[in-house]
Amino acid sequence: MTTTRQDTDAVRALQGLEDGRSSVRLRAALALGTSPDPRFVDKLVERCAIEPEFFVRDMLTWALTRHPVSVTLPGLVREVRSERAQARSQALHTLSKIGDRRAWPAITRALLSDADDEVARSAWRAAVVLVPEGEEPALAAALATQLGRGERETQLSLSRALVALGEVVVPALRTATTAPDPRVRAHALATQRLLRDPDAGFEFAIEEAKRVVALGGSGQEGR
């Protein structure tokens, strides 16, 4: 069988994904996305799980989005069940970029509450993109169970996901403002503030919420 120039370039690009230089891996991922071929998909998915550089991972995700969803979806759904946190996180990130709702069943409660913050954050973003019509209230309730979790960056990610769902999150947030844990109450209040005023800024909203909680309030007085 004759080997074409295109096949030779593809082999070189696939080998480039293993190169020790991040610049070479970046160019390889770009090449594989520029000339998509179903034969590349498994290798791209595998590389996402172990690639140490953020910019290369982002290019790998872009390359996967250039391939047919029917080819990429099975491998990505399989990866969200991986024992490797980076594999789960990057697969979820890629599914959010592809945006095909057939992936929704893969977004489990276990992923939304994953012990790894980066995986959980990726799951929250993917869930908001993939949630089918009518499932938003249940998703809001599931996300609300994570209020108060983690450091500022993780809390901001969750607030953004909840705000992106819109008014359906109001009941879940209202319940959370009376939670026993002051971190949960403050996070819920800050998210309420962002829902009402998206331009408020999370830093301002969370500090204001902490003051309310410190004074013994839930932010619901007089409402």
Backbone as CSV, one residue per row, in Angstrom:
resi,resn,N_x,N_y,N_z,CA_x,CA_y,CA_z,C_x,C_y,C_z
1,MET,0.852,-1.195,0.000,0.000,0.000,0.000,0.890,1.248,0.000
2,THR,0.553,2.190,-0.842,1.349,3.407,-0.977,1.118,4.336,0.206
3,THR,2.223,4.857,0.749,2.127,5.826,1.841,2.102,7.235,1.253
4,THR,1.051,7.984,1.560,0.909,9.333,1.017,1.640,10.346,1.895
5,ARG,1.832,11.533,1.329,2.453,12.609,2.090,1.614,12.941,3.321
6,GLN,0.302,12.884,3.147,-0.591,13.188,4.268,-0.415,12.178,5.398
7,ASP,-0.267,10.889,5.042,-0.057,9.855,6.055,1.267,10.075,6.780
8,THR,2.286,10.452,6.037,3.592,10.706,6.634,3.520,11.861,7.621
9,ASP,2.812,12.939,7.217,2.650,14.099,8.101,1.886,13.718,9.363
10,ALA,0.868,12.851,9.193,0.063,12.433,10.341,0.902,11.634,11.336
11,VAL,1.708,10.730,10.812,2.579,9.935,11.675,3.544,10.843,12.422
12,ARG,4.099,11.829,11.713,5.041,12.748,12.342,4.351,13.545,13.453
13,ALA,3.099,13.989,13.187,2.360,14.764,14.189,2.037,13.915,15.415
14,LEU,1.633,12.665,15.188,1.330,11.781,16.313,2.578,11.525,17.156
15,GLN,3.709,11.371,16.485,4.967,11.209,17.215,5.319,12.481,17.984
16,GLY,4.958,13.636,17.394,5.236,14.926,18.027,4.524,15.106,19.342
17,LEU,3.401,14.424,19.523,2.673,14.522,20.795,3.485,13.956,21.955
18,GLU,4.452,13.102,21.641,5.268,12.468,22.672,6.580,13.216,22.912
19,ASP,6.827,14.273,22.149,8.098,14.986,22.241,8.266,15.646,23.604
20,GLY,9.503,15.731,24.069,9.761,16.339,25.369,9.603,17.844,25.385
21,ARG,9.536,18.473,24.202,9.407,19.931,24.107,7.935,20.304,23.933
22,SER,7.450,21.180,24.809,6.030,21.553,24.747,5.691,22.259,23.438
23,SER,6.642,23.016,22.871,6.379,23.723,21.613,6.130,22.739,20.476
24,VAL,6.846,21.617,20.480,6.648,20.584,19.456,5.295,19.916,19.653
25,ARG,4.947,19.623,20.901,3.650,18.998,21.170,2.501,19.930,20.773
26,LEU,2.681,21.220,21.006,1.658,22.198,20.639,1.444,22.205,19.127
27,ARG,2.539,22.223,18.373,2.433,22.218,16.908,1.814,20.914,16.407
28,ALA,2.142,19.824,17.070,1.583,18.533,16.678,0.067,18.511,16.872
29,ALA,-0.390,19.000,18.011,-1.832,19.045,18.271,-2.533,19.955,17.264
30,LEU,-1.903,21.077,16.936,-2.459,21.992,15.931,-2.582,21.300,14.581
31,ALA,-1.551,20.559,14.201,-1.560,19.856,12.917,-2.659,18.803,12.873
32,LEU,-2.853,18.078,13.974,-3.860,17.019,14.012,-5.281,17.586,14.001
33,GLY,-5.442,18.793,14.501,-6.750,19.437,14.428,-6.996,20.108,13.089
34,THR,-5.930,20.572,12.464,-6.046,21.244,11.172,-6.442,20.261,10.073
35,SER,-5.955,19.024,10.183,-6.292,17.978,9.205,-6.913,16.801,9.948
36,PRO,-8.166,16.944,10.390,-8.765,15.910,11.235,-8.858,14.553,10.533
37,ASP,-8.688,13.519,11.326,-8.768,12.148,10.825,-9.203,11.283,12.007
38,PRO,-10.248,10.474,11.848,-10.734,9.642,12.956,-9.643,8.794,13.608
39,ARG,-8.592,8.488,12.855,-7.502,7.673,13.409,-6.737,8.418,14.495
40,PHE,-6.882,9.732,14.549,-6.148,10.534,15.538,-6.820,10.553,16.908
41,VAL,-8.118,10.283,16.929,-8.925,10.603,18.110,-8.444,9.902,19.377
42,ASP,-8.224,8.601,19.296,-7.811,7.866,20.501,-6.513,8.427,21.067
43,LYS,-5.569,8.748,20.189,-4.283,9.269,20.637,-4.446,10.646,21.273
44,LEU,-5.304,11.481,20.700,-5.552,12.811,21.268,-6.183,12.692,22.658
45,VAL,-7.145,11.805,22.799,-7.806,11.607,24.095,-6.806,11.093,25.128
46,GLU,-5.994,10.127,24.714,-4.981,9.577,25.624,-4.005,10.658,26.082
47,ARG,-3.609,11.534,25.163,-2.628,12.557,25.503,-3.204,13.572,26.478
48,CYS,-4.501,13.856,26.348,-5.154,14.801,27.262,-4.972,14.381,28.724
49,ALA,-4.936,13.085,28.949,-4.883,12.565,30.318,-3.535,12.775,30.983
50,ILE,-2.487,12.972,30.174,-1.140,13.040,30.756,-0.371,14.295,30.386
51,GLU,-0.910,15.120,29.483,-0.189,16.313,29.033,-0.028,17.315,30.186
52,PRO,1.221,17.692,30.519,1.431,18.570,31.678,1.187,20.057,31.415
53,GLU,1.224,20.495,30.157,1.143,21.922,29.856,-0.286,22.336,29.502
54,PHE,-0.769,23.388,30.166,-2.140,23.858,29.948,-2.397,24.215,28.490
55,PHE,-1.484,24.964,27.870,-1.720,25.426,26.500,-1.769,24.268,25.511
56,VAL,-0.972,23.247,25.761,-1.018,22.072,24.895,-2.332,21.327,25.102
57,ARG,-2.759,21.196,26.362,-4.050,20.533,26.628,-5.188,21.263,25.925
58,ASP,-5.123,22.585,25.947,-6.170,23.362,25.281,-6.168,23.112,23.774
59,MET,-4.988,22.976,23.202,-4.894,22.691,21.767,-5.380,21.276,21.469
60,LEU,-5.111,20.338,22.369,-5.621,18.980,22.195,-7.154,18.971,22.191
61,THR,-7.727,19.741,23.112,-9.188,19.859,23.139,-9.709,20.452,21.839
62,TRP,-9.047,21.512,21.366,-9.461,22.123,20.093,-9.389,21.093,18.968
63,ALA,-8.315,20.324,18.941,-8.164,19.315,17.889,-9.303,18.300,17.943
64,LEU,-9.693,17.904,19.143,-10.795,16.948,19.277,-12.119,17.554,18.804
65,THR,-12.324,18.836,19.040,-13.578,19.473,18.594,-13.664,19.531,17.074
66,ARG,-12.551,19.366,16.397,-12.524,19.411,14.932,-12.931,18.078,14.308
67,HIS,-13.044,17.056,15.129,-13.416,15.726,14.639,-14.911,15.482,14.827
68,PRO,-15.492,14.557,14.086,-16.930,14.276,14.223,-17.283,13.834,15.643
69,VAL,-18.398,14.345,16.146,-18.830,14.020,17.510,-19.041,12.522,17.665
70,SER,-19.526,11.872,16.626,-19.782,10.432,16.705,-18.502,9.647,16.984
71,VAL,-17.370,10.230,16.620,-16.081,9.563,16.824,-15.489,9.930,18.189
72,THR,-15.629,11.193,18.591,-14.987,11.653,19.826,-15.773,11.307,21.085
73,LEU,-17.094,11.291,20.990,-17.921,11.148,22.190,-17.656,9.867,22.984
74,PRO,-17.598,8.699,22.345,-17.402,7.467,23.139,-16.124,7.501,23.973
75,GLY,-15.021,7.956,23.394,-13.755,7.993,24.129,-13.779,8.987,25.272
76,LEU,-14.388,10.139,25.046,-14.449,11.165,26.093,-15.349,10.724,27.248
77,VAL,-16.471,10.105,26.913,-17.375,9.602,27.960,-16.673,8.521,28.779
78,ARG,-15.885,7.709,28.115,-15.118,6.680,28.825,-14.100,7.332,29.775
79,GLU,-13.485,8.428,29.333,-12.454,9.097,30.128,-12.999,9.745,31.396
80,VAL,-14.255,10.183,31.380,-14.777,10.828,32.591,-14.912,9.837,33.740
81,ARG,-14.765,8.544,33.447,-14.798,7.521,34.491,-13.393,7.035,34.859
82,SER,-12.381,7.703,34.312,-10.996,7.307,34.570,-10.615,7.516,36.033
83,GLU,-9.658,6.729,36.517,-9.137,6.927,37.868,-8.199,8.126,37.929
84,ARG,-7.715,8.590,36.779,-6.788,9.713,36.720,-7.578,11.023,36.690
85,ALA,-7.331,11.882,37.673,-8.102,13.130,37.780,-7.971,13.995,36.532
86,GLN,-6.766,14.122,35.997,-6.589,14.967,34.816,-7.370,14.434,33.620
87,ALA,-7.451,13.123,33.494,-8.224,12.527,32.405,-9.695,12.923,32.532
88,ARG,-10.222,12.833,33.750,-11.623,13.205,33.958,-11.845,14.684,33.667
89,SER,-10.974,15.511,34.215,-11.126,16.955,34.072,-11.056,17.393,32.614
90,GLN,-10.046,16.907,31.891,-9.879,17.350,30.513,-10.978,16.806,29.609
91,ALA,-11.429,15.588,29.870,-12.538,15.044,29.083,-13.810,15.869,29.302
92,LEU,-14.068,16.245,30.541,-15.235,17.079,30.836,-15.110,18.440,30.163
93,HIS,-13.918,19.012,30.225,-13.673,20.298,29.565,-13.952,20.189,28.067
94,THR,-13.473,19.113,27.458,-13.670,18.924,26.021,-15.146,18.719,25.690
95,LEU,-15.845,17.964,26.514,-17.288,17.768,26.291,-18.036,19.096,26.376
96,SER,-17.604,19.983,27.276,-18.264,21.289,27.379,-18.020,22.124,26.122
97,LYS,-16.848,21.962,25.508,-16.533,22.696,24.280,-17.280,22.125,23.083
98,ILE,-17.464,20.808,23.064,-18.217,20.189,21.965,-19.702,20.536,22.083
99,GLY,-20.221,20.479,23.319,-21.583,20.941,23.576,-22.695,20.027,23.083
100,ASP,-22.405,18.767,22.863,-23.433,17.832,22.390,-24.138,17.210,23.591
101,ARG,-25.451,17.414,23.680,-26.190,16.988,24.872,-26.321,15.482,25.006
102,ARG,-25.913,14.742,24.007,-25.910,13.282,24.166,-24.922,12.845,25.245
103,ALA,-24.014,13.755,25.603,-23.043,13.439,26.661,-23.618,13.650,28.060
104,TRP,-24.804,14.223,28.168,-25.366,14.571,29.479,-25.394,13.407,30.474
105,PRO,-25.787,12.185,30.072,-25.834,11.094,31.062,-24.479,10.814,31.722
106,ALA,-23.396,11.246,31.103,-22.071,11.014,31.687,-21.774,11.964,32.842
107,ILE,-22.570,13.049,32.964,-22.341,14.033,34.031,-23.081,13.568,35.277
108,THR,-22.417,12.756,36.067,-23.057,12.133,37.225,-22.929,13.000,38.472
109,ARG,-23.732,12.664,39.482,-23.608,13.357,40.770,-22.210,13.168,41.354
110,ALA,-21.632,12.004,41.107,-20.281,11.748,41.612,-19.273,12.725,41.013
111,LEU,-19.417,13.042,39.739,-18.504,13.999,39.110,-18.763,15.416,39.627
112,LEU,-20.023,15.768,39.828,-20.351,17.109,40.323,-19.831,17.336,41.738
113,SER,-19.568,16.242,42.455,-19.031,16.359,43.812,-17.660,15.680,43.917
114,ASP,-16.963,15.571,42.794,-15.664,14.904,42.760,-14.720,15.502,43.801
115,ALA,-13.940,14.653,44.431,-13.024,15.123,45.482,-11.950,16.057,44.942
116,ASP,-11.621,15.928,43.669,-10.630,16.802,43.043,-11.317,18.088,42.571
117,ASP,-10.867,19.233,43.065,-11.526,20.503,42.743,-11.546,20.782,41.246
118,GLU,-10.456,20.477,40.553,-10.388,20.770,39.122,-11.387,19.917,38.345
119,VAL,-11.545,18.667,38.746,-12.538,17.796,38.103,-13.939,18.332,38.366
120,ALA,-14.223,18.676,39.620,-15.550,19.188,39.969,-15.853,20.459,39.178
121,ARG,-14.889,21.363,39.095,-15.110,22.616,38.368,-15.395,22.349,36.894
122,SER,-14.663,21.409,36.299,-14.916,21.049,34.902,-16.301,20.436,34.743
123,ALA,-16.695,19.633,35.728,-18.018,19.005,35.681,-19.121,20.053,35.788
124,TRP,-18.922,21.060,36.656,-19.936,22.112,36.789,-20.118,22.864,35.469
125,ARG,-18.988,23.213,34.845,-19.076,23.947,33.575,-19.735,23.101,32.493
126,ALA,-19.344,21.829,32.424,-19.923,20.948,31.409,-21.419,20.749,31.647
127,ALA,-21.794,20.590,32.905,-23.206,20.353,33.228,-24.093,21.507,32.772
128,VAL,-23.631,22.719,32.989,-24.418,23.897,32.608,-24.600,23.959,31.095
129,VAL,-23.586,23.541,30.359,-23.665,23.552,28.895,-24.564,22.430,28.374
130,LEU,-24.495,21.261,29.001,-25.128,20.057,28.452,-26.510,19.754,29.026
131,VAL,-26.899,20.418,30.110,-28.163,20.075,30.777,-29.352,20.183,29.818
132,PRO,-30.174,19.129,29.720,-31.353,19.178,28.849,-32.429,20.097,29.441
133,GLU,-33.264,20.587,28.574,-34.370,21.445,29.014,-35.247,20.685,30.008
134,GLY,-35.541,21.334,31.122,-36.363,20.732,32.160,-35.569,20.109,33.288
135,GLU,-34.284,19.886,33.064,-33.431,19.280,34.092,-32.700,20.332,34.933
136,GLU,-32.891,21.607,34.592,-32.127,22.660,35.273,-32.387,22.733,36.780
137,PRO,-33.640,22.627,37.257,-33.845,22.693,38.716,-33.114,21.591,39.474
138,ALA,-33.113,20.375,38.936,-32.411,19.265,39.586,-30.907,19.518,39.590
139,LEU,-30.402,20.074,38.499,-28.973,20.390,38.443,-28.638,21.487,39.453
140,ALA,-29.504,22.500,39.550,-29.273,23.583,40.515,-29.194,23.026,41.937
141,ALA,-30.087,22.096,42.258,-30.090,21.494,43.598,-28.806,20.704,43.840
142,ALA,-28.345,19.995,42.819,-27.109,19.222,42.950,-25.904,20.139,43.131
143,LEU,-25.850,21.207,42.350,-24.737,22.150,42.464,-24.741,22.857,43.817
144,ALA,-25.928,23.148,44.328,-26.030,23.857,45.611,-25.435,23.049,46.765
145,THR,-25.356,21.727,46.604,-24.757,20.912,47.674,-23.251,21.168,47.788
146,GLN,-22.676,21.828,46.794,-21.233,22.105,46.799,-20.906,23.517,47.295
147,LEU,-21.909,24.287,47.659,-21.668,25.641,48.163,-20.782,25.600,49.407
148,GLY,-19.861,26.536,49.489,-18.941,26.606,50.612,-17.686,25.795,50.417
149,ARG,-17.607,25.098,49.319,-16.479,24.206,49.068,-15.259,24.966,48.559
150,GLY,-14.088,24.571,49.013,-12.832,25.004,48.412,-12.442,26.449,48.652
151,GLU,-11.433,26.872,47.906,-10.918,28.231,48.006,-11.662,29.141,47.038
152,ARG,-11.207,30.396,46.967,-11.925,31.419,46.213,-12.177,31.037,44.747
153,GLU,-11.153,30.483,44.088,-11.297,30.152,42.667,-12.368,29.090,42.445
154,THR,-12.387,28.085,43.312,-13.393,27.029,43.209,-14.784,27.585,43.491
155,GLN,-14.892,28.433,44.500,-16.196,29.021,44.820,-16.700,29.916,43.687
156,LEU,-15.788,30.651,43.068,-16.192,31.499,41.944,-16.707,30.643,40.788
157,SER,-16.038,29.527,40.505,-16.478,28.635,39.430,-17.893,28.130,39.679
158,LEU,-18.164,27.742,40.931,-19.494,27.240,41.258,-20.536,28.346,41.136
159,SER,-20.208,29.529,41.631,-21.152,30.653,41.526,-21.471,30.963,40.074
160,ARG,-20.456,30.959,39.232,-20.680,31.223,37.804,-21.582,30.173,37.180
161,ALA,-21.376,28.916,37.558,-22.218,27.847,37.015,-23.669,28.028,37.449
162,LEU,-23.862,28.344,38.726,-25.225,28.547,39.232,-25.880,29.750,38.568
163,VAL,-25.149,30.845,38.454,-25.705,32.049,37.828,-26.072,31.774,36.372
164,ALA,-25.275,30.956,35.686,-25.546,30.646,34.277,-26.873,29.902,34.107
165,LEU,-27.319,29.212,35.158,-28.599,28.501,35.077,-29.791,29.444,35.196
166,GLY,-29.566,30.633,35.741,-30.637,31.630,35.823,-31.541,31.466,37.033
167,GLU,-32.754,31.911,36.905,-33.683,32.006,38.036,-34.040,30.668,38.674
168,VAL,-33.800,29.561,37.968,-34.149,28.252,38.555,-33.324,27.955,39.804
169,VAL,-32.224,28.683,40.002,-31.368,28.411,41.163,-31.867,29.111,42.427
170,VAL,-32.828,30.009,42.298,-33.258,30.820,43.444,-33.695,29.976,44.647
171,PRO,-34.561,28.967,44.485,-34.975,28.182,45.659,-33.805,27.484,46.353
172,ALA,-32.894,26.911,45.564,-31.751,26.207,46.148,-30.846,27.170,46.908
173,LEU,-30.649,28.362,46.366,-29.820,29.359,47.046,-30.493,29.858,48.316
174,ARG,-31.797,30.051,48.252,-32.527,30.529,49.429,-32.399,29.527,50.574
175,THR,-32.524,28.245,50.254,-32.366,27.209,51.279,-30.955,27.228,51.857
176,ALA,-29.961,27.403,50.991,-28.565,27.375,51.433,-28.210,28.553,52.337
177,THR,-28.948,29.658,52.227,-28.637,30.826,53.080,-28.984,30.574,54.548
178,THR,-29.667,29.475,54.826,-29.998,29.146,56.224,-29.246,27.897,56.691
179,ALA,-28.243,27.475,55.928,-27.469,26.282,56.290,-26.694,26.517,57.584
180,PRO,-26.400,25.464,58.346,-25.639,25.621,59.595,-24.214,26.123,59.362
181,ASP,-23.616,25.751,58.252,-22.220,26.113,57.968,-22.129,27.559,57.472
182,PRO,-21.397,28.431,58.160,-21.297,29.826,57.734,-20.649,29.998,56.363
183,ARG,-19.764,29.079,55.975,-19.159,29.162,54.633,-20.206,28.929,53.552
184,VAL,-21.106,28.001,53.810,-22.183,27.726,52.855,-23.107,28.939,52.754
185,ARG,-23.471,29.510,53.914,-24.365,30.672,53.900,-23.735,31.842,53.150
186,ALA,-22.451,32.103,53.421,-21.777,33.224,52.766,-21.688,33.010,51.261
187,HIS,-21.373,31.789,50.853,-21.252,31.489,49.420,-22.608,31.617,48.724
188,ALA,-23.652,31.152,49.395,-24.999,31.269,48.818,-25.404,32.737,48.667
189,LEU,-25.118,33.546,49.694,-25.448,34.974,49.633,-24.676,35.672,48.518
190,ALA,-23.393,35.334,48.391,-22.575,35.940,47.338,-23.116,35.568,45.960
191,THR,-23.549,34.327,45.808,-24.092,33.879,44.523,-25.423,34.571,44.230
192,GLN,-26.244,34.739,45.261,-27.484,35.503,45.087,-27.179,36.911,44.579
193,ARG,-26.177,37.532,45.173,-25.805,38.891,44.774,-25.386,38.928,43.302
194,LEU,-24.582,37.947,42.893,-24.140,37.893,41.499,-25.302,37.615,40.548
195,LEU,-26.270,36.842,41.012,-27.447,36.566,40.183,-28.234,37.844,39.942
196,ARG,-28.366,38.661,40.993,-29.098,39.930,40.866,-28.285,40.980,40.121
197,ASP,-26.969,40.976,40.355,-26.100,42.013,39.789,-24.807,41.363,39.291
198,PRO,-24.807,40.845,38.044,-23.634,40.146,37.514,-22.368,40.998,37.476
199,ASP,-22.531,42.306,37.508,-21.363,43.191,37.444,-20.767,43.482,38.828
200,ALA,-21.364,42.914,39.869,-20.925,43.241,41.234,-19.495,42.796,41.506
201,GLY,-19.087,41.687,40.917,-17.752,41.151,41.181,-17.781,40.196,42.350
202,PHE,-17.145,39.042,42.200,-17.234,38.015,43.224,-16.546,38.426,44.518
203,GLU,-15.401,39.085,44.412,-14.678,39.493,45.621,-15.560,40.372,46.508
204,PHE,-16.185,41.362,45.882,-17.072,42.262,46.636,-18.245,41.472,47.217
205,ALA,-18.839,40.599,46.378,-20.029,39.858,46.810,-19.718,38.929,47.983
206,ILE,-18.574,38.252,47.925,-18.263,37.289,48.996,-17.893,38.014,50.286
207,GLU,-17.187,39.132,50.197,-16.832,39.874,51.415,-18.079,40.463,52.069
208,GLU,-18.979,40.974,51.239,-20.249,41.501,51.762,-21.045,40.381,52.430
209,ALA,-21.068,39.208,51.786,-21.805,38.074,52.330,-21.211,37.622,53.665
210,LYS,-19.891,37.629,53.756,-19.241,37.244,55.016,-19.627,38.185,56.151
211,ARG,-19.732,39.464,55.843,-20.134,40.436,56.873,-21.553,40.163,57.355
212,VAL,-22.442,39.866,56.407,-23.832,39.566,56.768,-23.892,38.341,57.679
213,VAL,-23.143,37.291,57.301,-23.147,36.051,58.081,-22.537,36.287,59.463
214,ALA,-21.464,37.072,59.519,-20.800,37.373,60.799,-21.733,38.109,61.745
215,LEU,-22.650,38.880,61.181,-23.603,39.629,61.992,-24.820,38.783,62.342
216,GLY,-24.799,37.532,61.872,-25.884,36.612,62.252,-27.067,36.632,61.308
217,GLY,-26.905,37.247,60.140,-28.024,37.323,59.196,-27.943,36.259,58.130
218,SER,-29.048,36.097,57.422,-29.087,35.156,56.285,-29.327,35.884,54.982
219,GLY,-29.479,37.216,55.084,-29.742,37.973,53.878,-31.179,37.906,53.416
220,GLN,-32.027,37.171,54.141,-33.420,37.011,53.732,-34.370,37.883,54.533
221,GLU,-33.801,38.604,55.506,-34.673,39.394,56.368,-35.440,40.439,55.558
222,GLY,-36.709,40.527,55.848,-37.531,41.545,55.217,-37.918,41.223,53.787
223,ARG,-37.655,39.991,53.349,-38.017,39.622,51.968,-39.268,38.795,51.955
